Amino acid sequence: MKHPAWFGLPFIVLCIGNASTAAEFTPEARELAAVIDSMDVERHWPAGTHIDWETGLPDGKPGSAGGKHTHCSAFVASVAKRLGIYILRPPEHGQTLLANAQYDWLANEGPRRGWQRLGGDAEAQDYANRGYFVVATYKNHHDEKPGHIAIVRPDAAKSASELRAEGPQITQAGGTNYRSTTLKQGFADHPAAWGLHEVRYYAHSVDAPIGDPSVWAR
């Protein structure tokens, strides 16, 4: 990936405890982190409000019945599209229960679209730190209830013990939107996801230069 000079973003180094660890990120991981942070998830994709899936802004339409609708899957799909990567998204599938559908799509169709399944927490963090787009996905045991999906963000400061205790670092929309939190915290509303190790990780290479507007329409 080329440095996105025209993209208009500062060269971002994540807050990872001390400056010496910043060099452990690849340049591709730094660029990826900048794109993820540019989406400003904590101010967009608000739970309980119908939104435009790409922008995360309220679109004035009535929300879904049956509880506080969240937008984890729409956020992941929007970032993926920004990077020129396809993951199941509108209009191929509506926003309702999209995370469960993405879980199945990644397992069945994902490999044909460049996705590879990863082995676990440490491998997911390693791939993110090398500049791959990595998602963590969980399917609800009840088809009528939502699952969850989040982006594994680069974080070179994560130790092996921290990964075992709390999982990789993620960015997510959900009941609470987090620019950066642990997988254990982000998936807390789904106890089986972390407690029973039911999260699956998938990675996709970012082949197009980040910030190239020609990839956004893919």
Residue, then its C-alpha position, 0 to 999 in steps of 0.5 A: m500500500k502506498h502512503p495516502a498523502w492526498f487522503g488528508l489525514p495525519f500520519i497516525v501512531l496509535c496510543i500504545g503505551n510508549a513511543s518505542t513500540a510504535a516502530e513495531f507497526t508496519p507502514e501498512a498497519r499505520e495506514l490501515a489504522a488511520v482509515i479506521d479512525s477516520m470513520d469516527v465510529e464513536r460519533h456515527w452508526p448510533a445504536g437505536t437509530h436507522i442509519d445510512w450504512e455507508t456513512g453511519l449518519p441517521d437517514g430519518k427512516p424509522g428504526s427496526a422494531g424489537g429492541k435497540h438496533t445496533h450497526c456493527s455489521a454496517f460499520v464493518a461493511s463500510v470500512a471494507k468498502r472504503l478499502g476496496i474489499y467486499i464483505l456481505r453488505p446492502p443491498e445484497h443483504g439488509q441491515t437486519l441480522l446482517a452480522n449473522a449473515q456475514y458470519d455464514w458468508l465469510a465461511n462459505e463465500g469468503p475464501r473465493r473473495g480473498w478472505q482467509r480464516l485465522g487460527g485465533d487471538a494471537e494470529a488475528q492481532d499479528y495479521a492486523n499489525r501487518g496491515y491486513f483487514v481483520v474481522a472478528t465475527y460471532k453468530n448468535h445461537h438463535d437465528e432471530k437474534p443478532g450476532h456481532i462483528a468487529i474490526v481487529r485494529p493494529d496494536a503492537a503493544k499487546s502482550a501474549s498474556e494480554l491477548r490470552a486475558e482479553g483478546p485482540q484490540i478492536t474497533q466496533a459499532g454496537g450497543t457502545n461504539y468503541r474506537s479502541t477496546t478489547l474483544k472481551q469488552g466489545f463482545a460482552d453482550h454475547p457471553a459465548a463469544w469470548g467465554l466459549h471461544e466462539v469468535r472466528y477471525y478472518a483476514h483480507s489483504v489490502d491490495a489497492p492503495i489506501g485512499d484511492p477513491s476508485v476502490w470505493a465503488r466496488 
